Amino acid sequence: MSNLTSGGIGRILAGEPSFECTVLIKNIKSLNAQGGAVRYRLVISDGARDIQAMLATQLHPMIESTEIQIGSC
């Protein structure tokens, strides 16, 4: 597994421009949105902080192809 960027989530949330970090996908949950569309909620960790995020619908193929999966960095 790659080394996580401790504190990376805080830097992203603070709006640091052009910042890239390595995070861990801790959980993925599919949700039924209005109109029957599927949305994915992710729990993401940088080793110091966990956050929840909704995955953009354009990135759903990454879930379906398992490019993004629980435990991936």
Helices and strands as residue ranges (DSSP letters): H 8-13, E 24-32, G 34-36, E 38-45, E 50-54, G 57-59, H 60-64
